Amino acid sequence: MSDAIDSPPPGARLYLRPIWFADTPVGLADGSYQRLAGGLIWFQAVGALWIDADGKPGKAQMPLLQFADWQARLPDALGERAVTLMAGFAATRPALTMGERVLRFDTPHVMGILNMTPDSFSDGGKHVDEPEKAADSGFAMQLAGASIVDVGGESTRPGAEAVWEGDEIARVVPVIERLAKSGIIVSIDTRKASVMEAALAAGAGIVNDVTGLTHDPRGLEVVAAAGCPIILMHTPSAGEDPHGGAVKYKGDAIGGASIDCDVFDWLEARIAICVAAGIDRAKIIVDPGIGFGKALQDDTRIVNQLAMFHGLGVPILFGASRKRMVGALTNGAPVAERLGGSVALAMKAIEAGVQIVRVHDVTESVQAARVWRGLRDAALVAG
């Protein structure tokens, strides 16, 4: 039967995606399932996608019981690629230790967004020049169940003006100091090395760069020297505008539908560059960058293919909270009325095994994630 499964030719670029998810492995035959990234999801098959040297696409699906035979028939380089991707799916993601706080990845986490900006698309101006009030919002996020509070001092909405690094530091440092002293895990949302340094010195534990450490040449050096976790987000531009204007992805080879492959390639390359620069691979998190230089069809494709990014072997962060994707899919709902769609996308990501969801609406997102976790626990007990 496995002989009928198509396979890629030599020289093709191969991608795999876990499919056929199960609530519990209880009752499944040995070898017919695999735990995904050490989390609470099991999968029973993989989907294969490839693009050959001439840009021609191909795809196949197979149960895990047939994967070893399929992989053994691949050309050597592709066989090794398949093994590497499967190892990425299976590997447990190491916990992150930041001072006295430990972040484990066996269950999904909610990251709360705390913007210290006058012009962010959703909550701009809410906390500007009021670090005490902003810190109180961060404390409230923690009490509501957020594992991380992401503090940013520069808007990355389309068309936003760049902020001088001194102003950005002045916006975020007083808030980070207050939150960090209380034991909250804080990430600094910035693309500037000097802001990274100031935020880390103030107590931030994670750097979250929307340009994947491509905007500031010193960013790699700063993160490597600090030994801190880094979130690498995909963006089409390292310049002042992280959205990069109109972007044509090479995925047009398969009908404009392989943006996921392009983003995968970019993140895979950034991980390699970071590791070569001295950053511990175990401290790298990736974000496919919903909305950044991507059209609606690109974003929906990425969301539906999220599980493939587990092949990178590192934790995944997903951020689509209140973004234009929600409005586009809901008859133009304004930013303030995108709660339902935002929670739906967060849950879609969690069901694909994503380890962190970045949200504005912490209380509602945590509640949804906890219900999901409760159902998973019940399924394991019931078998």
N, C-alpha and C positions, 0 to 999 in steps of 0.2 A: 504493500500500500504506500509506503514512504517513497518508493521509486516514482510515484506520480506527482510528487510535490516539486514544483519548479524550484530552480536554484540559480543564483547569479553567475554570470560568466567571469573569467579572469579579468582583473582590472576594474571591476565594478566597485562602487562605494556601498557598503552594507550597513543597514540599520535594523535593530530589533525592537519590538515593543511587547511587554507582557500583556496578555489578554486572558479571557475566561477566568475572571476573578471568583474566588470562593470566600464565604464568610468564615469558614473553619476547615481545617484539613482533616478533621475527624471523619472517618469512614471512607476517605479517598485512598486509592491504591498507592503503595509505595512507588516513588518515582514519577507519579502522575501530577505532582504539584511541587511548588517551590515557594518558600516564604519570601516576600518582597522587601529587601533592604532592612531586614530585622524588625519590621513593623507588624501591624495587625491585619495584613492582607496577604492572601495566597493566590497564586495564579497557576493555571493548568495548561497554558499554551503560549506560543509566541507568534506574533506577526512579523514577517520579514519584508523589508522594503529595500530596493537597491536601484541604483542609477548606473548604467554601464558607461564605458568610456565615450560613447557617442551621445550620451544624454538620454538614452532610452530607459524608461522605468520598467520595473518588474516587482511583483509581490507574491507572497505565499503565506499560508498559515499552517501551523502544525501543532499537535499535542506534544507536551514535553516528552512523552514516551517515545516519540519519533524523532526528537530533536538530535540526539546523538548520532543517529544514522544519517540524517540530513547533513549535519555538520561535517561528518567524516567524508562525505562525497564532494565537499567544496574544494576549490583550489587552495593550496596551502595558506596563502596570505589571508584569504577570506575565512578559512577555517579558524585561523588564529584570532581573527577579528570577532567571529561569532563567540568563541570561548571567552574573550575579554569582555564582551558585552554581557554575556550571561553571568560572568563573575561579578560584574557591576550590579546586576539585579540582586544577586544572592548575598552580597557583602553587607554585614551589619555596619551601620554608620557609627563611628566612635563618638562617645559623649564628649562635649566641650566643657572644659573646666575654666571658669573665669573667677579667680579669687575663691571665695567660699561658695560660689554658685556653680551648679553642674546642670548642663542642658543635655538631656538624653533624647534619643530620636526613635524610641520604640513606640511612641504615641505622638500625634500631631500637636504642634504648638501654635498659638496665636500671637502675632506681633502687633502691637498697637502703634498707630501713626501719631506722632506729636510734632506738628509743624510750627516752627518759630519764624514764620514768613508772613509778609503782608499780601502775597499774591498767589498762594497755592490754589489750585483749581477748586478744591473742596472746602477747606477750612482756613483759607488765607486771612491773616489779620486777627485771628481769634486770640492769640497769645502774645502778639508782638509787644516787646518792652515790658512784659509782666512775667518774669521768671518764676515768681512764687505761684502765681495762678497756673502757669504752665506745668510746674512740678506737681501741683495738686491734681491736675488732669492725669499726669503720669502715675501718681499714686492710685488714683481711681481705676486706671487701667489694670494695674497689678491686682488690686482687690477684686476686680471683675474676672480675673483669671488670665490676663496676658502674661506670657513668659518673658517677653522682651518688649521694651519700649524703644521705638525708632525715632530719634530726634534729628530733625533737619532744619537748616537755616537758609536754604536756597531752593526756590521752586524749580521743578523740572517740567512744569506743564509746557505744552507747545507755545512758543513765542515769548516765554518768560525772559526777562533781562538777567544777565549775569550779575552776581553779587561779589563785591570785593571781599577777599578772604578775611580781612580784618573785621568787617561788619558781620560776616558769617560766624566767625569765632565769638564775637560779642553776643550774638543771639543765642548760641547753643551752649556755651560753656557753663553759665550760671545754672541752667536747667539740669545739665548732665551732672554737675557737682551735687546738686540736691538729691537727684534720683539715685545716683551711685552710692551716696552715703547711707541710704536706706536699704541697700542690698539689692536693688533692682538691676537686672541685666539690661544695659543700655547699648544700643547700636547707634553709630553716627552715620547719618545719611549725607554723604558728601563725595565730591570727586576731586577735592583739592588736598594735596599732601599736608600743607600747613594746618588745615582744619582737622585733618585726621590726627596729627600730632597733638594739637591742643585738646581735642576731645578725649583722646586716650589718656593724656596726662590728667584730665579732669575726672576720669573714672569710667569712661566708656569701655566696653569689653569687646565690641565687634565693629568692624568697618563695613558699611554698606555703600558700594560705589555703583551708581547707575551706568557707568561707562566701563565696568569691568577692569578698572585700573589702566585705562587707555588714555584718559584725558590729561593727567598730570604725570610727567615722566618720573617724578620722585615717589609716586604712590607705591610702586612695587617695593622700593627700598624701605619706605616707612613701615609697611605692613610686615615685611620680612623681619625687620629689626625688632618690631614690637612682639612678634610671635602670636599675634591675635587672630581670631577667626576673621575671614573676609567673605563677603557676599559679592559674587561677580554677576552682574546683570548684563544681558545682551542689549546692545544698542548699536544702531547702524553708523553712528558717528562719534568720534572722539573729540570733535570740536565744541564750540560753545553751545550749539543746539544738539542735545542728545537724541532728538527725534530724527535728525538727518535729512529732513525734507522727503521728497519722493524717492523711494528705494525700489529697485528692481532686483528681486532675488533670483538666483540661478535656478531655483526650484521650478521656474516656468517650464523646465524640461518635462515635468509630469503634470501639465495643465495648471500651473500656478499653485500647486497644492503641496509643495515640499518645503515651505518656510520652516517647518519643524526640523528638516534635515540641515538647512542652512544655519539655523540657530544652534543645533547640536554641534555642527562642525566648529562654529565660532567659539562656543563655550569649551569644547574639547581642546582647542588650540590655546585659549586663555589659561586653562588649568595647567597645561604643559609649560607655558611661559612662566606662570607663577611658581610652579615647583622648581623650575630651573633657576629662578631668582632667589630661592631659599625659603619659600613659603611651604609650610607643612601641608601636604595634600589632605590630611585628616582634619584640617581647619578651613577647608574651602567649601562654600555653599554656592549653588548656582541659582539664577533667576532668569527665566526665558524672556522677561521684559515685555509683558503684555502692554500694548499701546504705544510703544516706543518705535517710531518709524515703521509701523505696521498697519495695514488696512484691516477692516473688519474681518474679511475672509482669512487673513493671516492669523489674527487673534483666535478666531474660532477653531482653526486648524490646530494651533498649538494647544489649546485647551483640550481638544478631543484626542490629542496624541501625547499628552503630558507624561504618561507612563514610560515612554521611550527614553526620557532624560535620566531615568534611573540607571541606564547603561553607562553613564559617566562615573558611577560609583561614589557619588558624593550627595549630601542632602540637597533637597530642592526647596526653594522659597517661591511662593506664588503670590503675586500682587495684582489684583484686578478691582480692588475696592473702589466703587463709585466712578469707575473710568467710563470713557465714552462708549466702550463696548456694551455696557449695560444699557445706556440710553439708546444706542442704535438697535438693540434687540427688543426694546420695550416702547416703541412708538415715541421715541424722543423724550423719555422721562428726564426731568432736570436733575442736576447733581444731588439736590437735597431729597429726592424721592427715589433713590436707587438702592435702598436698603435690601429689599427682597432679592433683587438680582445679584447684589454683591454677596449676600449670604449663599445664594444658590451656586455661584461660581466658586466660592471658598469650599463648599461641600463637594462640588465636583472634583476639585483639586485634592481634597483629603481622601476621597474615594479612589483616586489614582495613586495614592501613597505619598503625596507631597508632605514633607515634614513640617513646614512653616507656612502659614498664610498671613499675609500682611494686610491689616484692615483698619478702617476708621471706626467701625462700629464694633467695639470689643465685646460688650456684654452679649449682644445677640450672636456674634460669631462663636464666642466661647460656649454659649448654651448649645448651639447647634453641634459643635465639635464634641461636647460632652455626651449629648444624646447618641451621636454616632458611636462614641467609645462604649457607651453602655450597651448598645445593641451588639457590638462586636464581642464584648465580654459575655453577654448572654448566649450568643451563638456558640462560643467556645465551650461553655458549661453544658449547654444542651446537646452539643455534638450533632 
